[in-house]
Amino acid sequence: MLSLSNLIKTSLGRSDIPPWLPELTDKLVAVGWERLNRETGLTPDTYGTVRASSGNASAQLVVVRDVPLGRDPHGLKTFIRVESSTADLIHLYEGTGVNFYAAEEMTGPTVLNCLEEAIQTIRHVPSLWGTVSALVRSLHVIRSADDEHDTSFSEPHIPFSVFVSVPRRRIRNDVLRVAEAIVHESMHLQLTLIEKAVPLVACTQRKYFSPWRGEHRSARGILHALYVFRVIDRLLQELLSSPHLRREELSYARTRRTQIAAQIREVEPFRDCPDLTVHGLNLVGRLLI
């Protein structure tokens, strides 16, 4: 049986499997939980974002809702835990401009309904759904200053948490936008787990232009962006061939795919990036096909 590192190396350049590399996720996640348990004592049942970030398994955890995901391959019920902001979390992101919904703001139908519909949308692509549901244990809902602009992020040192914005009111294409954000941050988590097993970047000193941010970023930043947007493009492709999208959503998905294709073309020279390891180059070559 191949070791995890050898399995990753074999999978990175394969174009015959989805870009979210579903055959790797369960093994990556298992190793991630083992590492986190050694460092903090946390398990999937006791996990919380502040607990993982601080290494304090007793830190306050406030759950707004456990969104059911169905059953895993072993028949166990799974869920994504929607966490509320606590004083510790607010302090953690104080000064960053990130604002979270309070628990009472999420108990009405608008925010959580949009979030749950986004999660259901990802389920229309089963293998991607399996990857996302394995990677995301806790989700925090950001309140954006402007409902027309999306905000999301994840942190390499918080291995199973994502932060995504959800509009305060229902607006056109909100479900697809939130679904994209969840997938986006999930893929950052997955690629971080991959990097812990197999280095993909050898140097981060040089900067390269990122068409997604309109600024220069390190090789790692470009690699992560290319990876997550290739996955999002494939998600939208799969959704366009399904019967589940409304007419305006179909138009939105086509427009997003056109935008992403143009952005990916701009990083074509990254195929020969000298700051990537041989395994990083294999992944980039596969993503730029």
C-alpha positions in Angstrom: 0.0 0.0 0.0 1.3 3.5 -0.9 2.2 5.8 1.9 0.2 9.1 2.0 3.1 11.1 0.6 3.6 8.7 -2.3 -0.2 8.7 -2.9 -0.2 12.5 -3.1 2.8 12.5 -5.4 1.0 10.0 -7.7 -2.2 12.0 -7.7 -1.0 15.5 -8.2 -0.4 15.3 -11.9 -3.3 13.1 -12.8 -5.8 14.7 -15.2 -8.2 11.8 -15.1 -9.5 12.6 -11.6 -11.4 15.7 -10.4 -9.1 18.6 -9.3 -10.3 18.3 -5.7 -8.5 14.9 -5.5 -11.3 13.0 -3.7 -9.2 9.9 -3.3 -6.8 11.8 -1.0 -9.2 13.7 1.3 -10.1 11.0 3.9 -6.4 10.1 4.4 -5.4 13.8 4.6 -8.2 14.5 7.1 -7.3 11.5 9.3 -3.7 12.6 9.5 -4.8 16.2 10.2 -7.0 15.1 13.1 -4.3 12.9 14.5 -1.9 15.9 14.5 -4.4 18.2 16.0 -5.3 15.7 18.8 -1.6 15.3 19.7 -1.2 19.1 19.9 -4.4 20.1 21.6 -6.4 17.0 22.6 -9.2 18.0 20.3 -11.4 15.5 18.5 -14.1 16.0 15.9 -16.7 16.0 18.7 -14.9 18.7 20.8 -13.5 20.8 18.0 -14.0 24.5 17.9 -12.2 27.3 16.0 -10.9 29.2 19.0 -10.0 25.9 20.7 -7.9 24.9 17.7 -6.4 28.3 17.3 -5.5 28.8 21.0 -4.7 25.1 21.8 -7.1 25.4 24.6 -9.6 22.5 24.5 -11.7 24.3 27.2 -12.3 27.6 25.3 -15.9 28.6 24.9 -17.8 27.1 22.1 -21.2 28.4 21.0 -23.0 26.4 18.4 -25.9 28.1 16.4 -26.8 25.0 14.5 -25.4 21.7 13.3 -26.2 21.5 9.6 -26.7 17.8 8.8 -24.6 16.4 5.9 -26.0 12.9 5.8 -23.9 9.8 6.6 -20.2 9.2 6.0 -18.9 6.0 4.3 -19.0 4.3 7.7 -22.7 5.1 8.2 -22.1 7.8 10.9 -24.1 11.0 10.8 -22.0 14.0 9.8 -22.6 17.8 10.1 -21.0 21.2 9.7 -21.1 23.1 12.9 -22.1 26.8 12.5 -20.4 28.5 15.3 -21.3 31.9 16.8 -18.8 34.6 17.5 -17.6 34.6 21.1 -15.5 37.2 22.9 -12.4 35.2 22.2 -13.1 35.0 18.5 -14.0 38.7 18.2 -10.7 39.5 20.0 -8.8 37.2 17.7 -9.9 39.2 14.6 -10.1 42.6 16.2 -8.6 45.2 14.0 -8.9 43.1 10.8 -12.2 44.6 9.6 -13.9 41.2 9.9 -17.3 41.3 11.6 -19.4 38.3 12.5 -23.1 37.8 12.9 -24.3 37.4 16.5 -26.1 34.2 17.3 -29.5 36.0 17.4 -29.0 37.5 14.0 -28.6 34.0 12.5 -31.7 32.4 14.1 -34.1 33.9 11.6 -34.7 32.4 8.2 -32.6 34.6 6.0 -28.9 33.9 6.8 -29.1 30.2 7.8 -31.5 29.4 4.9 -29.1 30.8 2.4 -26.2 28.9 4.0 -28.1 25.6 4.0 -29.2 26.0 0.4 -25.5 26.7 -0.6 -24.5 23.5 1.2 -27.3 21.6 -0.6 -26.0 23.0 -3.9 -22.6 21.5 -3.4 -24.2 18.2 -2.7 -25.2 18.1 -6.4 -21.6 17.2 -7.1 -21.2 14.2 -4.8 -17.5 13.6 -4.9 -16.8 17.3 -4.2 -19.4 17.2 -1.5 -17.6 14.3 0.2 -14.3 16.3 0.1 -15.9 19.5 1.5 -17.9 17.7 4.2 -14.7 15.9 5.4 -12.7 19.1 5.5 -15.1 21.5 7.2 -16.1 20.9 10.8 -16.8 24.5 11.8 -18.1 27.4 9.8 -18.3 31.0 10.9 -20.6 33.5 9.1 -19.2 36.9 8.3 -21.4 40.0 8.1 -20.1 42.0 5.1 -20.4 45.7 5.0 -21.9 45.4 1.4 -24.1 42.5 0.4 -22.8 42.7 -3.1 -19.3 41.8 -2.1 -18.2 38.5 -0.7 -15.7 37.9 2.0 -14.2 34.5 3.0 -11.0 33.2 4.5 -9.4 30.3 6.2 -6.3 29.9 8.3 -3.5 27.3 7.9 -3.2 26.9 11.6 -7.0 26.3 12.1 -7.3 23.1 10.0 -11.0 22.4 9.9 -12.7 25.9 10.0 -13.9 28.2 7.3 -15.2 31.8 7.4 -17.7 32.9 4.8 -19.9 35.9 4.3 -23.7 35.5 3.8 -25.9 38.5 2.7 -28.2 40.0 5.3 -31.0 39.7 2.8 -31.8 37.3 0.0 -30.4 38.6 -3.3 -29.9 37.1 -6.8 -27.3 34.3 -6.9 -26.6 34.4 -3.2 -26.7 30.6 -3.0 -24.1 30.1 -5.7 -21.9 32.8 -4.3 -21.9 31.3 -0.8 -21.4 27.8 -2.2 -18.4 29.1 -4.1 -17.0 30.6 -0.9 -17.4 27.4 1.0 -15.7 25.3 -1.7 -13.0 28.0 -2.1 -11.9 27.9 1.6 -12.3 24.1 1.8 -9.8 23.8 -1.0 -7.3 26.0 0.8 -7.6 23.7 3.8 -7.0 20.7 1.6 -4.0 22.1 -0.1 -2.5 23.1 3.2 -2.9 19.5 4.4 -1.2 18.3 1.2 1.7 20.7 1.8 2.2 19.3 5.3 2.9 15.9 3.7 4.6 16.9 0.4 6.3 20.3 -0.1 5.0 22.1 -3.2 6.9 25.4 -2.9 10.6 25.7 -2.4 10.9 29.5 -2.2 8.5 32.3 -1.3 10.8 35.3 -1.8 9.9 36.2 -5.3 6.5 37.7 -6.2 4.2 36.9 -9.1 1.2 38.8 -10.4 -2.2 37.5 -9.2 -5.1 38.3 -11.5 -7.5 37.3 -8.7 -6.2 40.0 -6.3 -4.7 42.4 -8.7 -1.4 42.4 -6.8 1.8 40.5 -6.6 2.0 37.4 -4.4 4.4 34.6 -3.5 4.5 31.4 -5.4 2.4 29.8 -2.6 -0.3 32.4 -3.0 -0.5 31.9 -6.7 -0.5 28.1 -6.4 -3.4 28.2 -3.8 -5.4 30.6 -6.0 -4.9 28.5 -9.1 -5.9 25.4 -7.3 -9.1 26.7 -5.7 -10.3 28.5 -8.8 -9.8 25.5 -10.9 -11.9 23.5 -8.5 -14.6 26.2 -8.5 -14.6 26.2 -12.3 -15.2 22.4 -12.3 -17.9 22.8 -9.7 -19.7 25.3 -12.0 -19.2 23.1 -15.0 -20.8 20.2 -13.2 -23.7 22.4 -12.0 -24.4 23.7 -15.5 -25.0 20.1 -16.6 -27.4 19.4 -13.8 -31.1 20.3 -13.7 -30.9 22.1 -10.4 -30.1 25.7 -11.3 -32.6 28.4 -12.2 -32.2 30.5 -15.3 -30.4 33.4 -13.6 -28.1 30.9 -11.8 -27.2 29.3 -15.2 -26.3 32.7 -16.5 -24.2 33.6 -13.4 -22.4 30.2 -13.6 -21.5 30.8 -17.2 -20.2 34.3 -16.6 -18.1 33.1 -13.6 -16.5 30.3 -15.7 -15.6 32.9 -18.4 -14.0 35.1 -15.8 -12.1 32.3 -14.2 -10.8 31.1 -17.6 -9.5 34.5 -18.4 -7.7 34.7 -15.0 -6.2 31.3 -15.4 -4.8 32.2 -18.8 -3.0 35.1 -17.1 -1.0 32.8 -14.9 0.0 30.4 -17.8 3.7 31.4 -17.3 3.5 30.0 -13.8 3.8 26.6 -15.4 7.6 27.1 -15.3 7.8 28.8 -11.9 11.3 28.2 -10.4 10.0 28.5 -6.9 8.0 25.3 -7.1 9.2 21.8 -6.2 8.9 19.1 -8.8 5.6 18.1 -7.2 4.3 21.6 -7.2 5.2 21.9 -10.9 3.3 18.6 -11.5 0.2 20.1 -9.9 0.4 23.3 -11.8 0.8 21.5 -15.1 -2.3 19.5 -14.3 -4.3 22.7 -13.3 -3.3 24.6 -16.5 -4.4 21.9 -18.9 
